Amino acid sequence: GPRGGGGAGAGEAAAVEDAAVAAEAAARAAVGTAPAAAGGAEATVISLQLIGDIKVRYDAYDEQREVVMKRSRDVIKAAKNAVYALHREDYRKADTFLKQCTKDAQEIYRDVIVLYPRLRDGFFSSCLEEFAEACVYRAFRQDRQLMSFEDLQTQSGLSFTLSISEYLGGIMDLTGEVGRWAVRSASGGRKAKPTIELCLACVDAVYNGVQQLPSMPSNLNKKIRPLKTTLTKIEGTLYELALLSQGISVRIDDVAAEPQEPE
C-alpha cells in the first residue's frame, strides 16, 4: 500500500515538473528568450524582421518630415508675400497669396498630417502661425478690427481646425506689422494720429490679453518681449506727435524700413 502511494506521488510530481517546463518554454517564447546550451546563460532572441519593420516605418516618417518642411516653406513664403502686399494696400494681390496659403496647407494636411499626426507640430504649425498672422493683418488693415479665433477659422478656409497656440502666435506676430505701419504712418504728421492710435489700441489689446492668460505655450514666451517693445515704440511715436502739435520741432526716429518682398 505505501509503495503504491509513493509511486502515485512521484507521478504527480513528474507531471507538475513537466507542466512547469512547458510554462517556462511558453514564457520564453513570449518574451523572446531561449535557454542556451547546458550550463550556459540565457540567450536573447532578436527578431530581425521586427527590427526591419521598425526601420521601414522610421524611414517613411523621416521622409514625410522632409516633405512637410519643404512644403511648409511654400506656405510661409506666400503668407509673407501677402503681408508685403497689404503694406502696399494691394488687397487683391494679398488675397491671391492667402488663397494659395489655404490650398497649400490643405494639401499638406491631407497628404501627410492625417497619416502622421505628430508632424503637425514643428514646421507645419509654424507655417500656420504665419498664415494666421497674414489673415488677421488683412482684417486689421481693411476692417480696422482684431480678428477673433472663430473668425480666423472661418476666413482661413481651412477644413481642419487651427490650434489656439497657432492663433496666439499669429496675433502676437501681427503686432510687429501693426507697429511697423504705425511708425511709417508717423511721417504723415498730425493727420496720422488716428491711425497710430488705432495701432496702439490693437497692440495694447494683444499685450493685455496675453498677460491675463494663466499660462502660455512655451514656444510663444519668446514673443512677449518684442510685443512689449512694439507697444513702447508706438507710445513714443504718439508722444512725439503730441509735441509736434504744440509747435515743438521733433524728429521721429526709428521709422520702420519698408518691408522687402520675399524672394
MODELLER restraints for C-alpha pairs under 7 A, 6 or more apart:
rsr = mdl.restraints
at = mdl.atoms
rsr.add(forms.Gaussian(group=physical.xy_distance, feature=features.Distance(at['CA:28:A'], at['CA:34:A']), mean=5.70, stdev=0.5))
rsr.add(forms.Gaussian(group=physical.xy_distance, feature=features.Distance(at['CA:32:A'], at['CA:44:A']), mean=6.27, stdev=0.5))
rsr.add(forms.Gaussian(group=physical.xy_distance, feature=features.Distance(at['CA:32:A'], at['CA:45:A']), mean=5.08, stdev=0.5))
rsr.add(forms.Gaussian(group=physical.xy_distance, feature=features.Distance(at['CA:33:A'], at['CA:42:A']), mean=6.95, stdev=0.5))
rsr.add(forms.Gaussian(group=physical.xy_distance, feature=features.Distance(at['CA:33:A'], at['CA:43:A']), mean=6.04, stdev=0.5))
rsr.add(forms.Gaussian(group=physical.xy_distance, feature=features.Distance(at['CA:33:A'], at['CA:44:A']), mean=4.63, stdev=0.5))
rsr.add(forms.Gaussian(group=physical.xy_distance, feature=features.Distance(at['CA:33:A'], at['CA:45:A']), mean=5.24, stdev=0.5))
rsr.add(forms.Gaussian(group=physical.xy_distance, feature=features.Distance(at['CA:34:A'], at['CA:42:A']), mean=6.15, stdev=0.5))
rsr.add(forms.Gaussian(group=physical.xy_distance, feature=features.Distance(at['CA:34:A'], at['CA:43:A']), mean=5.76, stdev=0.5))
rsr.add(forms.Gaussian(group=physical.xy_distance, feature=features.Distance(at['CA:34:A'], at['CA:44:A']), mean=6.56, stdev=0.5))
rsr.add(forms.Gaussian(group=physical.xy_distance, feature=features.Distance(at['CA:34:A'], at['CA:45:A']), mean=6.81, stdev=0.5))
rsr.add(forms.Gaussian(group=physical.xy_distance, feature=features.Distance(at['CA:35:A'], at['CA:42:A']), mean=4.90, stdev=0.5))
rsr.add(forms.Gaussian(group=physical.xy_distance, feature=features.Distance(at['CA:35:A'], at['CA:43:A']), mean=6.25, stdev=0.5))
rsr.add(forms.Gaussian(group=physical.xy_distance, feature=features.Distance(at['CA:36:A'], at['CA:42:A']), mean=5.18, stdev=0.5))
rsr.add(forms.Gaussian(group=physical.xy_distance, feature=features.Distance(at['CA:36:A'], at['CA:43:A']), mean=5.72, stdev=0.5))
rsr.add(forms.Gaussian(group=physical.xy_distance, feature=features.Distance(at['CA:64:A'], at['CA:112:A']), mean=6.73, stdev=0.5))
rsr.add(forms.Gaussian(group=physical.xy_distance, feature=features.Distance(at['CA:65:A'], at['CA:119:A']), mean=6.67, stdev=0.5))
rsr.add(forms.Gaussian(group=physical.xy_distance, feature=features.Distance(at['CA:68:A'], at['CA:108:A']), mean=6.78, stdev=0.5))
rsr.add(forms.Gaussian(group=physical.xy_distance, feature=features.Distance(at['CA:68:A'], at['CA:124:A']), mean=6.57, stdev=0.5))
rsr.add(forms.Gaussian(group=physical.xy_distance, feature=features.Distance(at['CA:69:A'], at['CA:123:A']), mean=5.71, stdev=0.5))
rsr.add(forms.Gaussian(group=physical.xy_distance, feature=features.Distance(at['CA:72:A'], at['CA:123:A']), mean=6.34, stdev=0.5))
rsr.add(forms.Gaussian(group=physical.xy_distance, feature=features.Distance(at['CA:72:A'], at['CA:124:A']), mean=5.68, stdev=0.5))
rsr.add(forms.Gaussian(group=physical.xy_distance, feature=features.Distance(at['CA:72:A'], at['CA:127:A']), mean=5.75, stdev=0.5))
rsr.add(forms.Gaussian(group=physical.xy_distance, feature=features.Distance(at['CA:75:A'], at['CA:101:A']), mean=5.04, stdev=0.5))
rsr.add(forms.Gaussian(group=physical.xy_distance, feature=features.Distance(at['CA:75:A'], at['CA:104:A']), mean=6.25, stdev=0.5))
rsr.add(forms.Gaussian(group=physical.xy_distance, feature=features.Distance(at['CA:75:A'], at['CA:105:A']), mean=6.69, stdev=0.5))
rsr.add(forms.Gaussian(group=physical.xy_distance, feature=features.Distance(at['CA:75:A'], at['CA:127:A']), mean=6.02, stdev=0.5))
rsr.add(forms.Gaussian(group=physical.xy_distance, feature=features.Distance(at['CA:76:A'], at['CA:127:A']), mean=5.20, stdev=0.5))
rsr.add(forms.Gaussian(group=physical.xy_distance, feature=features.Distance(at['CA:76:A'], at['CA:130:A']), mean=5.97, stdev=0.5))
rsr.add(forms.Gaussian(group=physical.xy_distance, feature=features.Distance(at['CA:76:A'], at['CA:131:A']), mean=6.96, stdev=0.5))
rsr.add(forms.Gaussian(group=physical.xy_distance, feature=features.Distance(at['CA:77:A'], at['CA:262:A']), mean=6.73, stdev=0.5))
rsr.add(forms.Gaussian(group=physical.xy_distance, feature=features.Distance(at['CA:78:A'], at['CA:97:A']), mean=5.28, stdev=0.5))
rsr.add(forms.Gaussian(group=physical.xy_distance, feature=features.Distance(at['CA:78:A'], at['CA:98:A']), mean=6.94, stdev=0.5))
rsr.add(forms.Gaussian(group=physical.xy_distance, feature=features.Distance(at['CA:78:A'], at['CA:100:A']), mean=6.82, stdev=0.5))
rsr.add(forms.Gaussian(group=physical.xy_distance, feature=features.Distance(at['CA:78:A'], at['CA:101:A']), mean=6.03, stdev=0.5))
rsr.add(forms.Gaussian(group=physical.xy_distance, feature=features.Distance(at['CA:79:A'], at['CA:97:A']), mean=6.54, stdev=0.5))
rsr.add(forms.Gaussian(group=physical.xy_distance, feature=features.Distance(at['CA:79:A'], at['CA:98:A']), mean=6.39, stdev=0.5))
rsr.add(forms.Gaussian(group=physical.xy_distance, feature=features.Distance(at['CA:79:A'], at['CA:101:A']), mean=6.49, stdev=0.5))
rsr.add(forms.Gaussian(group=physical.xy_distance, feature=features.Distance(at['CA:79:A'], at['CA:130:A']), mean=6.03, stdev=0.5))
rsr.add(forms.Gaussian(group=physical.xy_distance, feature=features.Distance(at['CA:79:A'], at['CA:131:A']), mean=5.27, stdev=0.5))
rsr.add(forms.Gaussian(group=physical.xy_distance, feature=features.Distance(at['CA:79:A'], at['CA:134:A']), mean=5.74, stdev=0.5))
rsr.add(forms.Gaussian(group=physical.xy_distance, feature=features.Distance(at['CA:80:A'], at['CA:262:A']), mean=6.79, stdev=0.5))
rsr.add(forms.Gaussian(group=physical.xy_distance, feature=features.Distance(at['CA:81:A'], at['CA:97:A']), mean=6.73, stdev=0.5))
rsr.add(forms.Gaussian(group=physical.xy_distance, feature=features.Distance(at['CA:81:A'], at['CA:261:A']), mean=6.28, stdev=0.5))
rsr.add(forms.Gaussian(group=physical.xy_distance, feature=features.Distance(at['CA:81:A'], at['CA:262:A']), mean=6.31, stdev=0.5))
rsr.add(forms.Gaussian(group=physical.xy_distance, feature=features.Distance(at['CA:82:A'], at['CA:94:A']), mean=4.23, stdev=0.5))
rsr.add(forms.Gaussian(group=physical.xy_distance, feature=features.Distance(at['CA:82:A'], at['CA:97:A']), mean=5.35, stdev=0.5))
rsr.add(forms.Gaussian(group=physical.xy_distance, feature=features.Distance(at['CA:82:A'], at['CA:98:A']), mean=6.35, stdev=0.5))
rsr.add(forms.Gaussian(group=physical.xy_distance, feature=features.Distance(at['CA:82:A'], at['CA:134:A']), mean=6.36, stdev=0.5))
rsr.add(forms.Gaussian(group=physical.xy_distance, feature=features.Distance(at['CA:83:A'], at['CA:94:A']), mean=6.97, stdev=0.5))
rsr.add(forms.Gaussian(group=physical.xy_distance, feature=features.Distance(at['CA:83:A'], at['CA:134:A']), mean=5.57, stdev=0.5))
rsr.add(forms.Gaussian(group=physical.xy_distance, feature=features.Distance(at['CA:84:A'], at['CA:259:A']), mean=6.57, stdev=0.5))
rsr.add(forms.Gaussian(group=physical.xy_distance, feature=features.Distance(at['CA:84:A'], at['CA:261:A']), mean=6.01, stdev=0.5))
rsr.add(forms.Gaussian(group=physical.xy_distance, feature=features.Distance(at['CA:85:A'], at['CA:91:A']), mean=6.79, stdev=0.5))
rsr.add(forms.Gaussian(group=physical.xy_distance, feature=features.Distance(at['CA:85:A'], at['CA:93:A']), mean=6.28, stdev=0.5))
rsr.add(forms.Gaussian(group=physical.xy_distance, feature=features.Distance(at['CA:85:A'], at['CA:94:A']), mean=5.26, stdev=0.5))
rsr.add(forms.Gaussian(group=physical.xy_distance, feature=features.Distance(at['CA:86:A'], at['CA:94:A']), mean=6.13, stdev=0.5))
rsr.add(forms.Gaussian(group=physical.xy_distance, feature=features.Distance(at['CA:86:A'], at['CA:138:A']), mean=6.64, stdev=0.5))
rsr.add(forms.Gaussian(group=physical.xy_distance, feature=features.Distance(at['CA:101:A'], at['CA:131:A']), mean=6.76, stdev=0.5))
rsr.add(forms.Gaussian(group=physical.xy_distance, feature=features.Distance(at['CA:102:A'], at['CA:156:A']), mean=6.68, stdev=0.5))
rsr.add(forms.Gaussian(group=physical.xy_distance, feature=features.Distance(at['CA:102:A'], at['CA:157:A']), mean=6.40, stdev=0.5))
rsr.add(forms.Gaussian(group=physical.xy_distance, feature=features.Distance(at['CA:102:A'], at['CA:158:A']), mean=6.23, stdev=0.5))
rsr.add(forms.Gaussian(group=physical.xy_distance, feature=features.Distance(at['CA:106:A'], at['CA:158:A']), mean=6.52, stdev=0.5))
rsr.add(forms.Gaussian(group=physical.xy_distance, feature=features.Distance(at['CA:113:A'], at['CA:119:A']), mean=6.01, stdev=0.5))
rsr.add(forms.Gaussian(group=physical.xy_distance, feature=features.Distance(at['CA:113:A'], at['CA:120:A']), mean=5.99, stdev=0.5))
rsr.add(forms.Gaussian(group=physical.xy_distance, feature=features.Distance(at['CA:125:A'], at['CA:166:A']), mean=6.63, stdev=0.5))
rsr.add(forms.Gaussian(group=physical.xy_distance, feature=features.Distance(at['CA:128:A'], at['CA:166:A']), mean=6.41, stdev=0.5))
rsr.add(forms.Gaussian(group=physical.xy_distance, feature=features.Distance(at['CA:129:A'], at['CA:166:A']), mean=4.90, stdev=0.5))
rsr.add(forms.Gaussian(group=physical.xy_distance, feature=features.Distance(at['CA:129:A'], at['CA:167:A']), mean=6.58, stdev=0.5))
rsr.add(forms.Gaussian(group=physical.xy_distance, feature=features.Distance(at['CA:129:A'], at['CA:169:A']), mean=5.63, stdev=0.5))
rsr.add(forms.Gaussian(group=physical.xy_distance, feature=features.Distance(at['CA:129:A'], at['CA:170:A']), mean=4.77, stdev=0.5))
rsr.add(forms.Gaussian(group=physical.xy_distance, feature=features.Distance(at['CA:130:A'], at['CA:170:A']), mean=6.21, stdev=0.5))
rsr.add(forms.Gaussian(group=physical.xy_distance, feature=features.Distance(at['CA:132:A'], at['CA:167:A']), mean=6.26, stdev=0.5))
rsr.add(forms.Gaussian(group=physical.xy_distance, feature=features.Distance(at['CA:132:A'], at['CA:170:A']), mean=4.89, stdev=0.5))
rsr.add(forms.Gaussian(group=physical.xy_distance, feature=features.Distance(at['CA:133:A'], at['CA:170:A']), mean=4.10, stdev=0.5))
rsr.add(forms.Gaussian(group=physical.xy_distance, feature=features.Distance(at['CA:133:A'], at['CA:171:A']), mean=5.88, stdev=0.5))
rsr.add(forms.Gaussian(group=physical.xy_distance, feature=features.Distance(at['CA:133:A'], at['CA:173:A']), mean=6.26, stdev=0.5))
rsr.add(forms.Gaussian(group=physical.xy_distance, feature=features.Distance(at['CA:133:A'], at['CA:174:A']), mean=5.34, stdev=0.5))
rsr.add(forms.Gaussian(group=physical.xy_distance, feature=features.Distance(at['CA:136:A'], at['CA:146:A']), mean=6.73, stdev=0.5))
rsr.add(forms.Gaussian(group=physical.xy_distance, feature=features.Distance(at['CA:136:A'], at['CA:147:A']), mean=5.58, stdev=0.5))
rsr.add(forms.Gaussian(group=physical.xy_distance, feature=features.Distance(at['CA:136:A'], at['CA:171:A']), mean=6.92, stdev=0.5))
rsr.add(forms.Gaussian(group=physical.xy_distance, feature=features.Distance(at['CA:137:A'], at['CA:174:A']), mean=6.12, stdev=0.5))
rsr.add(forms.Gaussian(group=physical.xy_distance, feature=features.Distance(at['CA:139:A'], at['CA:145:A']), mean=6.25, stdev=0.5))
rsr.add(forms.Gaussian(group=physical.xy_distance, feature=features.Distance(at['CA:139:A'], at['CA:146:A']), mean=6.98, stdev=0.5))
rsr.add(forms.Gaussian(group=physical.xy_distance, feature=features.Distance(at['CA:139:A'], at['CA:147:A']), mean=6.51, stdev=0.5))
rsr.add(forms.Gaussian(group=physical.xy_distance, feature=features.Distance(at['CA:140:A'], at['CA:146:A']), mean=5.81, stdev=0.5))
rsr.add(forms.Gaussian(group=physical.xy_distance, feature=features.Distance(at['CA:146:A'], at['CA:202:A']), mean=6.87, stdev=0.5))
rsr.add(forms.Gaussian(group=physical.xy_distance, feature=features.Distance(at['CA:149:A'], at['CA:167:A']), mean=6.49, stdev=0.5))
rsr.add(forms.Gaussian(group=physical.xy_distance, feature=features.Distance(at['CA:153:A'], at['CA:161:A']), mean=6.97, stdev=0.5))
rsr.add(forms.Gaussian(group=physical.xy_distance, feature=features.Distance(at['CA:153:A'], at['CA:162:A']), mean=6.71, stdev=0.5))
rsr.add(forms.Gaussian(group=physical.xy_distance, feature=features.Distance(at['CA:165:A'], at['CA:217:A']), mean=6.63, stdev=0.5))
rsr.add(forms.Gaussian(group=physical.xy_distance, feature=features.Distance(at['CA:169:A'], at['CA:220:A']), mean=6.43, stdev=0.5))
rsr.add(forms.Gaussian(group=physical.xy_distance, feature=features.Distance(at['CA:172:A'], at['CA:206:A']), mean=6.88, stdev=0.5))
rsr.add(forms.Gaussian(group=physical.xy_distance, feature=features.Distance(at['CA:172:A'], at['CA:223:A']), mean=6.77, stdev=0.5))
rsr.add(forms.Gaussian(group=physical.xy_distance, feature=features.Distance(at['CA:172:A'], at['CA:227:A']), mean=6.82, stdev=0.5))
rsr.add(forms.Gaussian(group=physical.xy_distance, feature=features.Distance(at['CA:175:A'], at['CA:203:A']), mean=5.48, stdev=0.5))
rsr.add(forms.Gaussian(group=physical.xy_distance, feature=features.Distance(at['CA:175:A'], at['CA:227:A']), mean=6.55, stdev=0.5))
rsr.add(forms.Gaussian(group=physical.xy_distance, feature=features.Distance(at['CA:176:A'], at['CA:230:A']), mean=6.51, stdev=0.5))
rsr.add(forms.Gaussian(group=physical.xy_distance, feature=features.Distance(at['CA:178:A'], at['CA:199:A']), mean=5.89, stdev=0.5))
rsr.add(forms.Gaussian(group=physical.xy_distance, feature=features.Distance(at['CA:179:A'], at['CA:199:A']), mean=6.71, stdev=0.5))
rsr.add(forms.Gaussian(group=physical.xy_distance, feature=features.Distance(at['CA:179:A'], at['CA:230:A']), mean=5.79, stdev=0.5))
rsr.add(forms.Gaussian(group=physical.xy_distance, feature=features.Distance(at['CA:179:A'], at['CA:234:A']), mean=6.45, stdev=0.5))
rsr.add(forms.Gaussian(group=physical.xy_distance, feature=features.Distance(at['CA:180:A'], at['CA:256:A']), mean=5.47, stdev=0.5))
rsr.add(forms.Gaussian(group=physical.xy_distance, feature=features.Distance(at['CA:182:A'], at['CA:195:A']), mean=6.84, stdev=0.5))
rsr.add(forms.Gaussian(group=physical.xy_distance, feature=features.Distance(at['CA:182:A'], at['CA:196:A']), mean=4.92, stdev=0.5))
rsr.add(forms.Gaussian(group=physical.xy_distance, feature=features.Distance(at['CA:182:A'], at['CA:199:A']), mean=6.06, stdev=0.5))
rsr.add(forms.Gaussian(group=physical.xy_distance, feature=features.Distance(at['CA:182:A'], at['CA:234:A']), mean=6.74, stdev=0.5))
rsr.add(forms.Gaussian(group=physical.xy_distance, feature=features.Distance(at['CA:183:A'], at['CA:234:A']), mean=6.84, stdev=0.5))
rsr.add(forms.Gaussian(group=physical.xy_distance, feature=features.Distance(at['CA:183:A'], at['CA:237:A']), mean=6.76, stdev=0.5))
rsr.add(forms.Gaussian(group=physical.xy_distance, feature=features.Distance(at['CA:183:A'], at['CA:255:A']), mean=5.43, stdev=0.5))
rsr.add(forms.Gaussian(group=physical.xy_distance, feature=features.Distance(at['CA:183:A'], at['CA:256:A']), mean=6.05, stdev=0.5))
rsr.add(forms.Gaussian(group=physical.xy_distance, feature=features.Distance(at['CA:184:A'], at['CA:255:A']), mean=5.62, stdev=0.5))
rsr.add(forms.Gaussian(group=physical.xy_distance, feature=features.Distance(at['CA:184:A'], at['CA:256:A']), mean=5.80, stdev=0.5))
rsr.add(forms.Gaussian(group=physical.xy_distance, feature=features.Distance(at['CA:185:A'], at['CA:192:A']), mean=5.83, stdev=0.5))
rsr.add(forms.Gaussian(group=physical.xy_distance, feature=features.Distance(at['CA:186:A'], at['CA:192:A']), mean=5.77, stdev=0.5))
rsr.add(forms.Gaussian(group=physical.xy_distance, feature=features.Distance(at['CA:189:A'], at['CA:241:A']), mean=6.85, stdev=0.5))
rsr.add(forms.Gaussian(group=physical.xy_distance, feature=features.Distance(at['CA:190:A'], at['CA:241:A']), mean=6.38, stdev=0.5))
rsr.add(forms.Gaussian(group=physical.xy_distance, feature=features.Distance(at['CA:190:A'], at['CA:245:A']), mean=6.72, stdev=0.5))
rsr.add(forms.Gaussian(group=physical.xy_distance, feature=features.Distance(at['CA:200:A'], at['CA:231:A']), mean=6.77, stdev=0.5))
rsr.add(forms.Gaussian(group=physical.xy_distance, feature=features.Distance(at['CA:200:A'], at['CA:234:A']), mean=6.12, stdev=0.5))
rsr.add(forms.Gaussian(group=physical.xy_distance, feature=features.Distance(at['CA:203:A'], at['CA:231:A']), mean=6.10, stdev=0.5))
rsr.add(forms.Gaussian(group=physical.xy_distance, feature=features.Distance(at['CA:204:A'], at['CA:231:A']), mean=6.56, stdev=0.5))
rsr.add(forms.Gaussian(group=physical.xy_distance, feature=features.Distance(at['CA:207:A'], at['CA:227:A']), mean=6.81, stdev=0.5))
rsr.add(forms.Gaussian(group=physical.xy_distance, feature=features.Distance(at['CA:237:A'], at['CA:252:A']), mean=6.93, stdev=0.5))
rsr.add(forms.Gaussian(group=physical.xy_distance, feature=features.Distance(at['CA:240:A'], at['CA:250:A']), mean=6.68, stdev=0.5))
rsr.add(forms.Gaussian(group=physical.xy_distance, feature=features.Distance(at['CA:240:A'], at['CA:252:A']), mean=6.69, stdev=0.5))
rsr.add(forms.Gaussian(group=physical.xy_distance, feature=features.Distance(at['CA:244:A'], at['CA:250:A']), mean=6.34, stdev=0.5))
